[in-house]
């Protein structure tokens, strides 16, 4: 698969190439992963980060300009020095900000960290002394805010996320990248429930004969069962991801980076839903 001239690598950040940190802003990408990904940008058609983080924060963490950064599960993107946002999400920016402000005010609970991601936000409760009760309180509070009823509420590892109701996720974003860059071989890495959307999309693309895909789940604390079920192969944590990427970087044939064969428009189109 990796010998094909149109090959790409698409990876999540937290829990995949960066150990999960108790405080999100303290997370750091493994130096070995960062170096290997930088090397692979010269030999693969595409190296992309597909993350739930704000795209600018993702770029700051990796510090490699030749990588394509897709943030907020696909709602924003950094490429060639430009920040772009899905059109359907822009109208929700004021709503997201109001909800974030209200949650900060209403949830005066110990151990909560609100992560501002521009077009979305996450409420982390890993530091809570009673995470189960805290999670329930977050969801209950959201259920009583009228504006929140039209938003997309999702969960990850010890986090509740509030996003615009736009039909964009890691699955639609991965499909967009595969088609846009004409990829024929794709390696996809992730560790959380949102990465399952990407895994399923890659399996579907493989079944459709559009590419050959390999999904790799990264095991860690609180790994969702769906990650293990949908992954073709499993890695034990960030150290094994680092080892794998370094091995690929040292053996993958260097070649002129292949230009995309079909550059579709970005931001991706999506239909808002209630």
Protein Blocks (a to p, Z undefined) as FASTA:
>chain_A
ZZpmbdcddddfehplpccdfblklpccdfklmmmmmmmmmmpfbdcdddfbdfklmmmm
nopakbccdeehipacceehiacddfklmmmmmmmmmmmmmmmmmmmcehiacddehjac
cddfklpmblmlmmmmmmmmmmmgmklmmpccdddehiacdddfddbdfklmmmmmmmmn
opabdcdddfbfklmmmmmmmmmmmmnopaccdddddddehiafklmmmpmbdcedjklm
mmmmmmmmmmmccddddddfbdcdddddddddZZ
